[in-house]
Each structure stands twice: as C-alpha cells, then as structure tokens.
Amino acid sequence: MVCVQILGITNPEGRKKYIAAAFPSACGKTNLAMLKPTLPGWKVECVGDDIAWMRYDSEGNLRGINPESGFFGVVPGTSMKTNPYAMEAIHKNTIFTNVAMTNSGDAYWEGMEDEDVDLEEAEVTSWDHRRWTRESEFTAAHKNSRFCSPAHQLEIIDPAWEDPKGVPIEAILFGGRRERVVPLVYESYDWTHGVFVGASMRSLTTAASLEGTIRKINHDPFAMRPFFGYNCGHYFQHWLDMGNVPNAKLPKIFHVNWFRKEERSKLAATQDPKFLWPGFGQNSRVLEWIFRRTDNEDVAIPSPIGLVPKYGALNIEGITPDVDMQALFAIRKDDWQREVQGVREFFEDQLPKDLPQPLWRELEKLEERVKAMT
C-alpha cells in the first residue's frame, strides 16, 4: 500500500502513535508532518512527508516506512509561523527550484514577508528573472516552487524514521482542499467505508496539480490521481483486500479538511470568505481527537457521512478568535446530494466496469443516509 506521509504523535502521558496521511500536493501534508503542536505537552515527530510504503507484519500490524532520504516541499506560504521546523531545516544543503532571489543571494518566496528580509533594501529578482517589488502584479516565486533538503537536518525527525521494520500505523487520514461542504474531520464507519472515503476524495486544483489555473473541484482518489500506474479499480480492490488479511489490526480511517471557509452568502459583497479553522499548529487539536478515537474513546457521534466529534470533544480552548464550530461541521443535505451525484458520475465515467462492488454499495448507503436528512 502507498500513502503519503507518516508522523509520530506523543501525548502528555508519553504514549506514542503513528498516523499516515494522504493529501494532494499543496494541501498541507509537509506542514502536518512537521507540525508544532499548540496543545501543551503534545509532541509530533516526522517519519516522512511525501511517500509511505505500508505492509502487514507477522503480528497483523500495518507498518509504514519512508523510502526517501529527504523532503520535497512547496515553499510559497512556508514561514516561521506556518512551519518553523521546515524553515530551520532548509538553512543549508538545500536545493530550491523556481524561487525568487535577493541581491544578497538569499531565496525568497511569498509568505516570507514577516521574516528577516528587508524588502525596502533588498533587490528581488523573480523566478522568471524580472525585478519584483511588493507592488508587482506577478508573484516573486512560482506557485509550485519547491525546496529539497536532507531529512536528517529536521530537528523533529523521528528516531525510527530509517527503521527497516517500519512504524505501526494506527490511523490513516485522507483529505483535500475544500472551501465548502466538507467538515473539519470525520471518521469512517469501518474499513470498507474508509476505502470509499479515500476513493471518493475530491479537492480544489492547486498550483501543483498541473491541470491548469482554473479553480475547480477535481476527483483525486487516495491523492493518487497523478500517480496511478495501473487500473485504479484494481488499486481500490487492493485496499479492500487489505481489510481481509487474517488477524489484521486495521487502522481507523479519517477525512480531514483544514480549508473550509465562511459561506459567501452570509458576507457583504465586498468581503472575502475567511478560513473557519486556523490550521497549522492548531491541527494538533484534531490529531488529539483522532488519537483518542484510536483508543475507542466515546467522543464521536454518527452523522450521514461518518463519525464526527461529540459536542465539546474537540479541544478549542484558547483559540482566538473564536471558532464557529456550527459552520465548521455543517453537513447540508443539498450539498451532499450534489456530492453524491458528483462521485457517482466520476465512478460511472472512469470505472464503469472496474469499480469494486463494495464501493458501489458504500455510495448507495451514503446516498440513502443523505436522503434521510431533514
């Protein structure tokens, strides 16, 4: 099995769990893998941020390894505020692609405005060799510019990151960039439903998607759409088969969405919707809830799309400004009817004969639950 990144998370009592996650490019996987928790006493360590290979061991544990020796991250938006560990790791032995450059030879990109860069004094040359200033109508760095650094330079690299046995995976997260419809986090009802959640993933196009500049919702199963090397219906079946391995200790499967925004219909015509969730280090609060769910704590309730946090189960104490939890977790019937129809059209168009029957049944069950909403 292929996933994307692996992190280790340790709670204040010293218990550690490993979580794998699959997000499309430029949807926050490097920031999550190198997360600096805002919750006191919690610690995150990075096994890898880009690729994970997974298989069961002889005791039924699903183990994952990072086959890479470095990190390959999108730089626009990366700063000491959003990813301090990455910023520290890229100070040496790093290759940058398509970034801007200052006259002192330093790399520069959008998101570094608050860093130790004097834009009044520095002359900045854009990635395409044009003089750039704050007033320029073009970006300094390409939207898909990257850094490539050795993993051992990361302060929070996990002690087991090169262990050939891999690390035991207790949760798998899927997620994309959705400004509407999809709540912050939900858990699948079981393994088969979780495979359906991965197979039906959708995300806004990003600069890394190589599908043009038009912002639209793309189907991106398992965040693998650009990388499928064979019939993806067979790939879906492989995930289903992994759930039938004798004595398998199946990880729980979740879907996350850090990118939901305010409803435009509730704003003034001149206002731009803001993100409902602060993201970055605050995502540790979602990981805490996931950590508790892997212990089967009673902190979730059923919804038409999966299990969501009970009222008060997601720790938002101390977040300012206040989080609109009702908007963040809103599940609307008309939205999800359109979501079901979109997934059905994708399956029928791309996999009319090869989609495994259990996934058709999961789509039908989702449709029935949505139809029953009031």
Summary of the structure (lengths in Angstrom):
residues: 374
radius of gyration: 20.9
end to end distance: 38.8
largest distance: 64.8
contacts: 1154
relative contact order: 0.15
helix: 25%
strand: 23%
